[in-house]
Amino acid sequence: MPLFERLAAAIPGHWEKVIATALLIALGLLASHLWARYLSRGEMTAEKRRLHLVWARNLIWLAVLLVIVAVWASTIAGFALSLAAVAGAILIVSKELVMCIHGYLYVSLVQPFKIGDVIEFNGLHGRVVDIDMFATTLVEFDKAGQRTGKVAEFPNGLLLTHPLKNASPTGAYALHAIRIPVPISGAPDLERIEGAALSAADHATADWRDDAMAHFRKASEENFIALPSGQTKVSWDFSDPEHLVLVVRVACPSGERAQVEQAVFRETWRSLTPMQAG
């Protein structure tokens, strides 16, 4: 029997719905493609373009899915009991799949992070570039905050069982802690080391320090949360008595953490070189 006849026998009386479903899927693909082309011509940052692309794509396919369900509603109703049994089996066999969808709903409703945020999750560290119904995609960062050139993904279901850190919760500006190791021989000159680090941090953040402080004041008032002022501060981590670590907290644009960290580190040690030589 030819393939077409076998398919016709398998789906008797439903060819209109099959054709409508195929057309809906084709329209979804076309709409996603046209939207991506439209965004590529706009004058916006890559981050905003990616954000608009992801959310529009998800909305398009949600709409397509709802219309397809409506098209097949009468057929589905006729097999309600069978579908209930199948759904129960799917829930048992595909628990991870269901958790991924729940994780996506959690991200959509609670919004613990969004496209463009820098997060730390389950051993991964990077900037979020895509969120779909099943997985979240990151551009991976190394310990210095530089891009490694790798892309990492994790299933959304893990969001329901693992803690997450968002390094970009305050928008345009973020607080960044720079850890500078100090030799134990420098312990007698703690004040000079602090002064050098503060001077280096103030120099590196001079262009936006006032704007950042105003940003944190506004964020505190709007969210009813007592956020830090954004002023540069230093403290010592002496949890390991053999290794002193100076922690310099600065406010900087969310996308410039690595550059600021490198600038503060270099200028601090450059100013301390005469002391170390002595």
C-alpha positions as CSV (number, residue, x, y, z in Angstrom):
1,M,0.0,0.0,0.0
2,P,1.4,3.4,-0.9
3,L,2.6,5.6,2.0
4,F,-0.1,8.2,1.4
5,E,-2.9,5.6,1.5
6,R,-1.5,4.2,4.7
7,L,-1.4,7.6,6.3
8,A,-5.0,8.3,5.1
9,A,-6.2,5.0,6.7
10,A,-4.4,5.9,9.9
11,I,-6.1,9.3,10.3
12,P,-9.5,8.9,8.7
13,G,-11.6,12.1,8.5
14,H,-8.9,14.3,10.1
15,W,-6.9,15.5,7.1
16,E,-8.3,19.0,7.4
17,K,-6.9,19.2,10.9
18,V,-3.6,17.7,9.9
19,I,-3.2,20.3,7.1
20,A,-4.3,23.1,9.5
21,T,-1.7,21.9,12.0
22,A,1.1,21.9,9.4
23,L,0.1,25.4,8.2
24,L,0.1,26.7,11.8
25,I,3.6,25.3,12.4
26,A,4.8,26.8,9.1
27,L,3.3,30.2,10.1
28,G,5.1,29.9,13.5
29,L,8.4,29.3,11.7
30,L,7.8,32.1,9.3
31,A,6.8,34.6,12.1
32,S,9.9,33.7,14.1
33,H,12.1,34.2,11.0
34,L,10.6,37.5,10.1
35,W,10.8,38.8,13.6
36,A,14.5,37.9,13.8
37,R,15.1,39.7,10.5
38,Y,13.3,42.7,11.7
39,L,15.3,42.9,14.9
40,S,18.6,42.5,12.9
41,R,17.8,45.7,11.1
42,G,17.0,47.7,14.2
43,E,19.5,50.0,16.0
44,M,19.6,48.3,19.4
45,T,22.2,46.5,21.5
46,A,22.8,42.8,21.0
47,E,21.4,42.1,24.5
48,K,18.1,43.9,23.9
49,R,17.8,42.2,20.5
50,R,18.3,38.8,22.1
51,L,15.8,39.6,24.8
52,H,13.1,40.6,22.3
53,L,13.9,37.6,20.1
54,V,13.5,35.0,22.9
55,W,10.3,36.4,24.4
56,A,8.7,36.9,21.0
57,R,9.6,33.4,19.9
58,N,8.2,31.9,23.0
59,L,4.9,33.9,22.7
60,I,4.6,32.9,19.0
61,W,5.0,29.2,19.7
62,L,2.7,29.4,22.7
63,A,0.0,30.9,20.5
64,V,0.6,28.2,17.9
65,L,0.3,25.5,20.5
66,L,-3.0,26.9,21.8
67,V,-4.5,27.2,18.4
68,I,-3.5,23.6,17.5
69,V,-5.1,22.4,20.7
70,A,-8.2,24.3,19.8
71,V,-8.2,22.7,16.3
72,W,-8.0,19.2,17.7
73,A,-10.2,19.9,20.7
74,S,-13.2,17.8,19.5
75,T,-10.9,14.8,18.7
76,I,-9.1,15.1,22.0
77,A,-12.5,15.2,23.9
78,G,-13.4,11.9,22.2
79,F,-10.3,10.2,23.7
80,A,-10.4,11.9,27.1
81,L,-10.1,8.8,29.1
82,S,-7.3,7.3,27.0
83,L,-5.5,10.6,27.1
84,A,-5.8,10.7,30.9
85,A,-4.2,7.3,31.1
86,V,-1.5,8.4,28.6
87,A,-0.9,11.6,30.6
88,G,-0.5,9.7,33.8
89,A,2.0,7.4,32.2
90,I,3.9,10.5,30.8
91,L,4.0,12.1,34.2
92,I,5.5,8.9,35.7
93,V,8.0,8.3,32.9
94,S,8.9,11.9,32.1
95,K,9.1,13.5,35.5
96,E,12.1,15.5,34.4
97,L,10.3,16.9,31.4
98,V,7.4,18.1,33.5
99,M,9.8,19.6,36.0
100,C,11.5,21.5,33.1
101,I,8.1,23.0,32.2
102,H,7.4,23.9,35.8
103,G,10.9,25.5,36.0
104,Y,10.1,27.6,32.9
105,L,6.8,28.8,34.5
106,Y,8.8,29.7,37.6
107,V,11.2,31.8,35.6
108,S,8.3,33.5,33.7
109,L,6.2,34.3,36.8
110,V,8.8,34.9,39.5
111,Q,11.6,36.2,37.2
112,P,14.6,35.3,39.4
113,F,16.7,36.3,36.3
114,K,16.2,37.5,32.8
115,I,18.1,37.7,29.5
116,G,21.3,39.6,30.0
117,D,21.7,38.8,33.7
118,V,24.9,37.3,35.1
119,I,24.1,34.3,37.3
120,E,25.8,31.6,39.2
121,F,24.0,28.3,39.2
122,N,25.0,24.7,40.0
123,G,28.7,25.3,39.4
124,L,28.0,27.4,36.2
125,H,28.8,31.2,35.9
126,G,27.8,33.2,32.9
127,R,25.4,35.6,31.2
128,V,21.9,34.4,30.3
129,V,21.4,34.5,26.5
130,D,18.4,32.2,26.0
131,I,15.5,30.8,28.1
132,D,13.1,28.3,26.4
133,M,10.6,25.9,27.8
134,F,13.1,23.2,28.6
135,A,16.5,24.8,29.2
136,T,18.4,28.0,30.0
137,T,21.6,28.9,28.0
138,L,24.6,30.8,29.4
139,V,27.7,32.4,27.8
140,E,30.2,31.0,30.3
141,F,32.6,33.3,32.3
142,D,35.8,32.3,34.0
143,K,36.8,33.3,37.6
144,A,38.1,36.7,36.3
145,G,34.8,37.5,34.7
146,Q,36.0,37.0,31.1
147,R,34.1,35.0,28.5
148,T,35.6,31.6,27.9
149,G,34.1,31.2,24.5
150,K,31.9,28.3,25.7
151,V,28.2,28.0,26.0
152,A,26.6,26.2,28.9
153,E,23.0,24.9,29.3
154,F,21.0,23.5,32.2
155,P,17.5,22.1,32.3
156,N,14.9,24.5,33.9
157,G,13.8,21.7,36.2
158,L,17.0,22.2,38.3
159,L,15.7,25.7,39.3
160,L,13.1,24.0,41.5
161,T,15.8,22.2,43.6
162,H,19.0,24.2,43.5
163,P,19.9,27.7,44.8
164,L,20.7,30.5,42.3
165,K,22.7,33.7,42.6
166,N,21.9,36.6,40.4
167,A,24.8,39.1,40.1
168,S,22.6,41.6,38.2
169,P,19.6,42.2,40.4
170,T,19.8,46.0,40.5
171,G,19.8,46.8,36.8
172,A,22.3,49.0,35.1
173,Y,24.7,49.1,38.0
174,A,25.9,46.3,40.2
175,L,28.1,45.9,43.3
176,H,31.2,43.9,42.7
177,A,33.6,42.5,45.4
178,I,37.2,42.4,44.2
179,R,39.4,40.0,46.2
180,I,43.1,41.0,46.3
181,P,45.5,38.5,48.0
182,V,48.1,40.2,50.2
183,P,51.4,38.5,51.3
184,I,51.6,38.0,55.1
185,S,54.7,40.2,55.0
186,G,52.5,43.2,54.2
187,A,50.6,42.9,57.5
188,P,52.4,45.8,59.2
189,D,51.3,48.1,56.4
190,L,47.5,47.4,56.3
191,E,46.6,51.1,56.3
192,R,48.8,51.8,53.3
193,I,47.4,48.8,51.4
194,E,43.8,49.9,52.2
195,G,44.6,53.4,51.0
196,A,46.2,52.2,47.8
197,A,43.2,50.0,47.1
198,L,40.7,52.8,47.8
199,S,42.6,55.2,45.6
200,A,42.7,52.7,42.8
201,A,39.0,51.9,43.1
202,D,38.0,55.6,43.2
203,H,40.1,56.2,40.1
204,A,38.6,53.3,38.2
205,T,35.0,54.2,39.1
206,A,35.2,58.0,38.9
207,D,33.3,58.3,35.6
208,W,30.1,56.8,37.0
209,R,30.4,56.8,40.8
210,D,27.8,59.6,41.4
211,D,25.4,58.0,38.8
212,A,25.7,54.6,40.5
213,M,25.0,56.0,44.0
214,A,21.9,57.8,42.6
215,H,20.9,54.6,41.0
216,F,21.1,52.6,44.2
217,R,19.2,55.3,46.1
218,K,16.4,55.1,43.6
219,A,16.3,51.3,43.6
220,S,16.1,51.3,47.4
221,E,13.1,53.7,47.3
222,E,11.3,51.8,44.5
223,N,11.8,48.3,45.9
224,F,11.5,49.2,49.7
225,I,14.8,47.5,50.3
226,A,17.8,49.0,52.1
227,L,20.4,48.5,49.4
228,P,24.1,49.5,49.9
229,S,24.9,53.1,48.9
230,G,27.3,52.1,46.1
231,Q,30.2,53.9,47.8
232,T,33.6,52.1,47.6
233,K,34.5,50.2,50.7
234,V,37.3,47.9,51.8
235,S,37.4,45.0,54.3
236,W,39.7,42.2,55.2
237,D,39.1,38.5,54.9
238,F,41.3,36.8,57.5
239,S,39.6,33.5,57.7
240,D,42.9,31.9,56.7
241,P,45.6,33.3,59.0
242,E,48.3,32.5,56.4
243,H,46.7,34.3,53.6
244,L,45.3,37.8,54.0
245,V,42.7,38.9,51.4
246,L,41.7,42.5,50.9
247,V,38.0,42.8,49.6
248,V,37.3,46.0,47.7
249,R,33.6,46.6,47.0
250,V,32.8,48.9,44.1
251,A,29.8,49.9,42.1
252,C,30.2,49.5,38.4
253,P,28.1,49.0,35.2
254,S,26.8,45.4,35.0
255,G,28.8,44.6,31.9
256,E,32.2,46.1,33.1
257,R,33.0,44.0,36.2
258,A,36.0,42.3,34.7
259,Q,37.6,45.5,33.3
260,V,37.1,47.3,36.6
261,E,38.5,44.4,38.6
262,Q,41.6,44.2,36.4
263,A,42.2,48.0,36.6
264,V,41.8,48.1,40.4
265,F,44.1,45.1,40.9
266,R,46.9,46.5,38.6
267,E,46.8,50.0,40.0
268,T,46.8,48.8,43.6
269,W,49.9,46.6,43.1
270,R,51.6,49.2,41.0
271,S,51.3,51.7,43.9
272,L,52.5,49.0,46.4
273,T,55.6,48.0,44.4
274,P,58.0,50.4,46.2
275,M,56.8,49.0,49.5
276,Q,57.3,45.4,48.4
277,A,60.7,46.2,47.1
278,G,61.6,47.9,50.4
